[in-house]
Amino acid sequence: MSSSVRIRGADGLRAFACCAVVFHHLIQRLNPENLSQPLAAIHYIGMRGEVGVSIFFVLSGALLSYPFWLAHLAGTKLPSLRSYFINRAARIAPATWLNIFLVTLVSTLIYNLPIEIFRAASGMLFISSFHYSTFFPTELNGPLWSISFEVLCYLLLPIVLFSIIRNKRSYRSCLGLLVSWLLALQILNPLIIQFFMTSEDQKGWEFGLVGGAKVWLPYWNLDTFFTQFLLGSLAALFIARRKESSLPVSLKFDIGAIVFFIAVLFLVLIRLIPGVPDAFTQQPYVTPWFPILVAGFLSCCAGSKYVWRFIDNRAAVFFASISFGVYLWHFFIISITANSLFKDFQYFGVISISRWFMIASLVLVSATIVATLSWFFFERPIIKKVKQSLTHKI
């Protein structure tokens, strides 16, 4: 991403989100009983690392909206929708398809699991989120469920943006209409839960991923994830406004970023129950409150003097570049590790902290290596080729 459309702090936040999700899945394997108080506190925090998924959605909404808001506020030509969709497809589809194909192959040939062609196909078509029977595209790689929601948000975003900016509206009008969209989504969500509630037959994680999907649905739905996505777009509108007005960075935004970070941490530790919709909003990840705070943090970070430099360090920027690969492959590596190498590496299965640390380190290093190879030899070459093709056609 060129520096003109780069949001400062986004790389560091993406790296943090990825680490939070991976740590969440790793810490699930450690039995919390008999842990010392400091380790029990770390386990408690780690179990709430699932909020990294929400951070991903806020970031995607911000990064994809930002060029459109910049162009609109500056009165210049809007980005090409054709390029937008082709770039998104190049970034997401090949790596996801490869992952689903290999995971399904290993599931069948090595672990003798039944061939779930319909589930795998729905995952490759990015429509798996519409029904509990396909919600998890593969048995050995549960986190793939979020990819369908992500792609659907990609498709919906231009509809919302062009409904707002088509008539050359002012910044305040854009802000008001975007907030109206967010309010409409909040009004719609209870209706989705009411009319699409799953049956009680074989409902529960004890019935496997399909039973677990019946627990999550309809709370984990497109409405709530698009809400998180648009909150990222709201942050991008604030950031674009500051850039268009040529406002300087300020220490007050550093203070704001710290305040938002403390508020995020407090909300997650006090309010969030892992794997359960919020008792008040009936949405995962304490939506909309948590993504609102994340959007606020990102907005402040982009205008800060020091916080963004601390977050966007070299290690974080590199890890952000391979984060999609880490997200795609880490749980598959966890599944292989649990099924073939360390049989106790199951949910709350490992009792020894030293043993857990050894296995978790092995998984993390393996996932990083696989993701790095995927980025340099598979994902990045495809993205570069697609961008070059689009450039030549302009």
C-alpha positions in Angstrom: 0.0 0.0 0.0 1.4 3.4 -1.0 2.2 5.9 1.7 -0.5 8.2 0.5 -3.3 5.7 1.4 -1.6 4.1 4.3 -3.2 4.4 7.8 -0.5 4.7 10.4 -0.8 2.1 13.2 -2.8 -0.3 11.0 0.1 -2.7 10.5 0.8 -3.0 14.2 -2.9 -3.4 15.0 -3.2 -6.2 12.4 -0.1 -8.0 13.8 -1.6 -7.7 17.3 -5.0 -9.0 16.1 -3.3 -12.0 14.5 -1.3 -12.8 17.6 -4.4 -12.5 19.8 -6.3 -15.0 17.7 -3.3 -17.5 17.6 -2.7 -17.1 21.4 -6.4 -17.7 22.0 -6.3 -21.0 20.2 -3.1 -22.0 21.8 -4.1 -21.1 25.4 -7.3 -23.2 25.0 -5.1 -26.3 25.1 -3.8 -25.4 28.6 -5.8 -26.6 31.6 -6.4 -23.6 33.8 -6.7 -25.7 37.0 -3.9 -25.5 39.5 -2.2 -22.6 37.7 -0.5 -19.9 39.8 -2.3 -16.6 40.0 -0.2 -14.8 37.4 -0.5 -17.7 35.0 -4.2 -18.0 35.6 -4.5 -14.3 34.8 -2.6 -14.8 31.5 -4.9 -17.7 30.7 -8.0 -15.6 31.4 -6.7 -12.8 29.1 -5.7 -15.3 26.4 -9.1 -16.9 26.3 -10.5 -13.5 25.3 -8.0 -13.1 22.5 -10.9 -14.1 20.1 -11.6 -10.4 19.8 -8.7 -10.3 17.3 -11.3 -11.4 14.7 -13.3 -8.2 15.4 -10.1 -6.1 15.1 -9.5 -7.7 11.7 -13.0 -6.6 10.5 -12.5 -3.1 11.8 -9.2 -2.8 10.1 -10.5 -4.2 6.8 -13.3 -1.8 6.8 -11.0 1.1 7.5 -8.3 0.2 4.9 -10.7 -0.5 2.1 -12.8 2.6 2.7 -9.9 5.0 3.1 -9.1 5.5 -0.6 -12.7 6.1 -1.4 -13.1 8.7 1.4 -9.8 10.4 0.4 -10.9 10.7 -3.2 -14.4 11.9 -2.2 -13.2 14.6 0.2 -10.6 15.8 -2.2 -13.0 15.9 -5.1 -10.9 13.6 -7.3 -11.8 10.5 -9.2 -12.9 7.6 -7.1 -11.0 4.3 -7.1 -12.0 1.8 -9.8 -14.5 -0.8 -8.5 -13.0 -3.2 -11.0 -9.6 -2.9 -9.5 -11.1 -3.0 -6.0 -12.8 -6.4 -6.6 -9.9 -7.9 -8.5 -7.4 -6.9 -5.9 -9.6 -8.3 -3.1 -10.0 -11.6 -5.0 -6.3 -11.9 -5.6 -5.6 -11.3 -1.9 -8.1 -13.7 -0.5 -9.2 -16.3 -2.9 -6.0 -18.2 -4.0 -4.6 -18.6 -0.4 -8.0 -19.7 0.9 -8.6 -22.1 -2.0 -5.2 -23.7 -1.5 -5.8 -24.0 2.3 -9.3 -25.6 1.9 -8.0 -28.0 -0.7 -5.0 -29.2 1.3 -6.9 -29.4 4.6 -9.7 -31.4 3.0 -7.1 -33.7 1.4 -5.2 -34.3 4.6 -8.5 -34.8 6.5 -9.6 -37.6 4.1 -6.3 -39.3 3.3 -4.5 -39.2 6.6 -7.3 -38.9 9.2 -10.0 -40.9 7.4 -12.6 -38.2 7.9 -15.5 -38.3 5.6 -15.2 -36.1 2.4 -17.2 -33.0 3.0 -17.4 -31.8 -0.5 -20.4 -29.5 0.0 -18.8 -27.8 3.0 -15.5 -27.4 1.2 -17.2 -26.0 -1.9 -19.2 -23.5 0.1 -16.0 -22.3 1.7 -14.4 -21.9 -1.6 -17.4 -20.0 -2.9 -17.4 -17.9 0.3 -21.0 -18.7 1.2 -20.4 -21.0 4.1 -21.7 -18.6 6.7 -25.3 -18.8 5.6 -26.1 -22.2 7.2 -24.8 -24.1 10.2 -24.1 -27.3 8.2 -21.5 -25.4 6.1 -20.5 -22.7 8.6 -17.1 -24.4 9.3 -15.8 -25.4 5.8 -13.4 -28.0 7.1 -13.1 -30.2 10.2 -9.5 -29.5 10.9 -9.4 -25.7 10.3 -12.3 -24.0 12.2 -11.2 -20.4 11.8 -12.0 -20.5 8.1 -15.6 -19.6 9.1 -14.7 -15.9 9.2 -13.5 -15.7 5.6 -17.0 -15.9 4.2 -18.1 -13.0 6.3 -15.1 -11.0 5.2 -15.7 -11.5 1.5 -19.4 -10.7 1.9 -18.4 -7.4 3.6 -16.1 -6.7 0.7 -19.2 -7.0 -1.6 -21.4 -4.8 0.6 -19.0 -2.0 1.2 -19.2 -0.3 -2.2 -23.0 -0.3 -2.0 -22.9 1.7 1.3 -20.1 4.0 0.1 -21.7 4.9 -3.2 -25.1 5.4 -1.5 -23.3 8.0 0.6 -20.9 9.7 -1.8 -22.7 9.6 -5.1 -24.2 13.2 -4.7 -20.9 14.9 -3.7 -22.0 15.2 -0.1 -20.1 17.1 2.6 -18.1 15.5 5.3 -20.9 16.0 7.9 -23.5 14.5 5.5 -21.2 11.5 4.9 -20.7 11.1 8.6 -24.5 11.3 9.3 -25.4 8.8 6.6 -22.7 6.3 7.7 -24.0 6.5 11.3 -27.5 6.0 9.9 -26.4 2.8 8.2 -24.8 1.6 11.5 -28.0 2.3 13.4 -30.1 0.5 10.8 -27.9 -2.6 11.2 -28.3 -2.5 15.0 -32.1 -2.3 14.5 -32.0 -5.2 12.1 -29.9 -7.5 14.2 -32.5 -8.5 16.8 -34.9 -9.4 13.9 -32.3 -11.7 12.3 -31.9 -13.5 15.7 -35.6 -13.8 16.1 -36.5 -15.2 12.7 -33.4 -17.3 12.0 -32.9 -19.1 15.4 -31.5 -22.6 14.9 -33.3 -25.7 16.2 -32.3 -27.4 19.5 -31.7 -30.8 17.8 -28.1 -31.8 18.2 -27.2 -28.2 19.2 -24.0 -27.9 21.2 -20.2 -28.2 20.8 -20.5 -31.8 22.0 -22.0 -32.6 18.6 -18.9 -31.3 16.8 -18.4 -28.3 14.6 -21.9 -28.5 13.1 -23.5 -28.6 16.5 -21.3 -25.7 17.6 -22.3 -23.7 14.5 -25.9 -24.1 15.6 -24.9 -22.5 19.0 -23.2 -19.5 17.2 -25.9 -19.0 14.6 -27.7 -16.7 14.2 -25.7 -14.5 16.6 -22.6 -14.7 14.4 -24.3 -13.2 11.3 -23.5 -10.9 8.4 -25.2 -8.0 10.1 -23.0 -7.9 13.1 -19.8 -8.4 11.2 -20.7 -5.7 8.7 -21.4 -3.4 11.6 -17.8 -4.0 12.7 -16.6 -3.4 9.1 -18.5 -0.1 8.8 -17.1 1.1 12.2 -13.7 0.7 10.6 -15.0 2.8 7.6 -16.1 5.4 10.1 -12.6 5.6 11.5 -11.3 5.9 8.0 -13.6 8.8 7.3 -12.2 10.6 10.4 -8.7 9.9 9.3 -9.3 11.0 5.7 -10.9 14.2 7.0 -7.8 15.1 9.0 -5.5 14.3 6.0 -7.6 16.3 3.6 -7.5 19.2 6.0 -3.7 18.8 6.4 -4.0 18.7 10.2 -0.7 18.0 12.0 -0.1 15.1 14.3 -0.7 15.9 17.9 0.2 14.6 21.3 -3.5 14.7 22.2 -4.0 11.8 19.9 -1.3 9.8 21.7 -3.3 10.4 24.9 -6.5 9.5 23.1 -5.0 6.2 21.8 -3.8 5.3 25.3 -7.3 6.0 26.7 -9.0 3.9 24.1 -6.6 1.1 24.6 -7.3 1.1 28.4 -11.0 1.2 27.7 -10.7 -1.7 25.2 -8.8 -3.8 27.7 -11.2 -3.0 30.5 -14.3 -3.9 28.4 -12.9 -7.2 27.2 -11.7 -8.3 30.7 -14.9 -7.2 32.4 -17.6 -7.9 29.8 -16.6 -10.5 27.4 -17.4 -14.2 27.8 -15.5 -16.3 25.2 -17.6 -17.9 22.5 -20.8 -16.3 23.8 -22.8 -13.3 22.4 -23.0 -10.3 24.7 -25.9 -10.5 27.1 -27.2 -7.0 26.1 -26.5 -6.6 22.4 -26.7 -10.4 21.5 -23.7 -10.0 19.3 -20.2 -11.5 19.5 -17.1 -9.7 20.7 -19.3 -7.2 22.6 -20.3 -5.5 19.4 -20.9 -2.7 18.8 -19.0 -1.4 21.9 -15.7 -3.2 21.4 -15.3 -2.3 17.6 -16.3 1.3 18.4 -13.4 1.5 20.9 -11.0 -0.2 18.4 -12.1 2.3 15.7 -11.4 5.1 18.2 -8.0 3.7 18.9 -7.1 3.5 15.2 -8.4 7.0 14.6 -6.2 8.4 17.4 -3.2 6.3 16.5 -3.3 7.7 12.9 -3.0 11.2 14.3 -0.5 10.5 17.0 3.1 11.5 17.3 4.6 8.5 19.0 2.1 5.7 19.5 1.9 4.8 15.9 5.7 4.5 15.7 5.7 2.2 18.7 3.0 0.0 17.1 4.3 0.0 13.6 7.7 -1.4 14.5 9.6 -3.5 11.9 8.7 -6.8 13.4 5.0 -5.9 13.5 5.0 -4.6 9.9 6.6 -7.9 8.7 4.2 -10.0 10.8 1.3 -8.0 9.4 2.3 -8.9 5.9 2.1 -12.6 6.6 -0.8 -12.4 9.1 -3.4 -13.7 6.6 -1.2 -16.8 6.1 -0.7 -17.2 9.8 -4.5 -17.0 10.3 -5.1 -19.5 7.6 -2.6 -22.1 8.7 -2.1 -21.9 12.4 -5.2 -23.9 13.5 -4.6 -26.6 10.9 -1.1 -27.0 12.4 -2.7 -27.1 15.8 -5.0 -29.9 14.6 -2.2 -31.9 13.2 -0.1 -31.5 16.3 -3.0 -32.6 18.5 -4.0 -35.6 16.4 -0.6 -36.9 15.4 2.1 -35.6 17.7 0.9 -34.7 21.2 -2.4 -36.3 22.0 -3.0 -34.2 25.1 -2.9 -31.0 23.1 -6.7 -30.8 23.2 -9.1 -28.3 24.7 -7.9 -27.8 28.3 -5.9 -31.0 27.8 -2.3 -30.0 28.8 -1.6 -29.8 32.5 2.1 -28.9 32.5 2.8 -25.3 31.7 6.3 -26.2 30.5 4.9 -28.8 28.1 2.3 -26.4 26.9 4.9 -23.8 26.2 7.1 -26.2 24.3 4.2 -27.4 22.1 2.8 -23.9 21.6 6.2 -22.6 20.6 6.5 -25.4 18.0 3.1 -24.5 16.6 3.8 -20.8 16.5 7.2 -21.2 14.8 5.7 -23.7 12.3 2.8 -21.4 11.4 5.2 -18.5 11.0 7.4 -20.4 8.6 4.5 -21.8 6.6 2.9 -18.3 6.4 6.2 -16.7 5.4 6.8 -19.3 2.6 3.2 -18.8 1.5 3.6 -15.0 1.3 6.9 -14.9 -0.6 6.3 -17.8 -3.0 2.5 -17.9 -3.4 0.5 -14.9 -2.2 2.7 -12.0 -3.1 3.6 -13.2 -6.6 -0.1 -13.5 -7.4 -0.9 -10.1 -6.0 2.0 -8.5 -7.9 1.0 -10.1 -11.1 -2.6 -9.0 -10.8 -1.6 -5.4 -9.9 0.8 -5.3 -12.9 -2.0 -6.5 -15.2 -4.4 -3.8 -13.9 -1.7 -1.2 -14.3 -1.1 -2.2 -18.0 -4.8 -2.0 -18.8 -5.2 1.5 -17.4 
